């Protein structure tokens, strides 16, 4: 095994410290294992929002008002609806599927002309 120089040792040490910090402190602080399993606790989005509020308020994070919770809840519903509608509108103007065969025929014809020109020049 090749011996690592000082710079590589320092970089690996920084990487190890950063990885351990992110895994232990940040991951635990944000309660990711618990928050990602909320959908298994309840299917109701409002109940999940209240659980998250409780977790964050217990951790010292500021408490969300009822209006903010309704706004977040509505954004998860209507935001997705608006994005889906925007995708439908964009896809209505997407015409590449209709032009694809013509483009491929043009490219093949161009390649044939270039190959013929190369053969003729040689």
C-alpha positions in Angstrom: 0.0 0.0 0.0 1.2 3.4 -0.9 2.1 5.8 1.9 0.0 9.0 1.9 1.7 12.3 1.9 0.9 15.0 4.5 -1.7 16.8 2.3 -3.7 13.6 1.7 -3.6 12.8 5.4 -5.0 16.3 6.2 -7.7 16.0 3.6 -8.7 12.6 4.8 -8.8 13.8 8.4 -11.0 16.8 7.4 -13.3 14.4 5.5 -13.6 12.1 8.5 -14.3 14.9 10.9 -16.9 16.5 8.6 -18.6 13.1 7.9 -18.8 12.3 11.6 -20.1 15.8 12.4 -22.8 15.6 9.8 -23.8 12.1 10.7 -23.9 12.6 14.4 -24.7 16.2 15.2 -26.7 17.5 12.2 -28.5 14.3 11.5 -29.6 13.9 15.1 -30.3 17.6 15.5 -32.7 17.7 12.6 -34.3 14.4 13.7 -34.3 13.1 10.2 -35.0 9.4 11.1 -38.1 10.4 13.0 -39.3 13.1 10.5 -38.9 10.8 7.5 -41.1 8.2 9.1 -44.1 10.6 9.7 -46.0 9.2 6.7 -46.1 5.9 8.5 -47.5 7.4 11.6 -50.5 9.1 10.0 -51.8 9.8 6.5 -53.3 13.1 7.5 -51.1 16.0 6.5 -52.4 18.3 9.2 -51.6 15.7 11.9 -48.1 15.4 10.5 -47.7 19.2 10.5 -48.7 19.2 14.2 -46.3 16.4 15.0 -43.5 18.4 13.3 -44.5 21.5 15.2 -44.4 19.7 18.5 -40.9 18.2 17.7 -39.5 21.6 16.6 -41.0 23.5 19.6 -39.6 20.9 21.9 -36.2 21.4 20.3 -36.4 25.1 20.8 -37.4 26.0 17.3 -40.1 28.8 17.0 -43.7 27.7 17.0 -45.7 28.0 13.7 -49.0 29.9 13.8 -52.2 28.2 12.6 -52.2 30.5 9.5 -48.7 29.4 8.6 -49.7 25.8 8.9 -52.6 26.3 6.6 -50.4 28.2 4.2 -47.9 25.3 4.1 -50.6 22.7 3.8 -52.2 24.6 0.9 -48.9 25.1 -0.8 -48.3 21.3 -0.7 -51.7 20.9 -2.4 -52.1 23.9 -4.7 -48.4 24.3 -5.5 -48.2 20.7 -6.9 -51.4 21.4 -8.9 -50.0 24.6 -10.4 -46.7 22.8 -11.2 -48.6 19.9 -12.9 -50.7 22.4 -14.9 -47.5 24.2 -16.0 -46.0 20.9 -17.1 -49.1 20.1 -19.2 -48.9 23.6 -20.8 -45.2 23.2 -21.6 -45.8 19.7 -23.0 -48.6 20.9 -25.2 -46.0 23.0 -27.1 -43.4 20.2 -27.2 -43.3 19.2 -30.9 -40.0 17.3 -31.1 -41.7 13.9 -31.3 -43.4 15.1 -34.5 -40.2 16.4 -36.0 -37.9 13.6 -34.9 -38.3 11.4 -38.0 -37.5 14.3 -40.3 -34.5 15.3 -38.3 -33.1 11.8 -38.3 -33.6 11.5 -42.0 -31.8 14.8 -42.6 -28.9 13.7 -40.3 -28.5 10.4 -42.2 -28.6 12.2 -45.5 -26.0 14.6 -44.3 -23.7 11.8 -43.1 -24.1 10.0 -46.5 -23.1 13.2 -48.3 -20.1 13.7 -46.1 -19.0 10.1 -46.5 -19.4 10.3 -50.3 -17.4 13.6 -50.3 -14.7 11.9 -48.2 -14.6 8.9 -50.5 -14.6 11.1 -53.6 -11.7 13.3 -52.3 -9.6 10.2 -51.4 
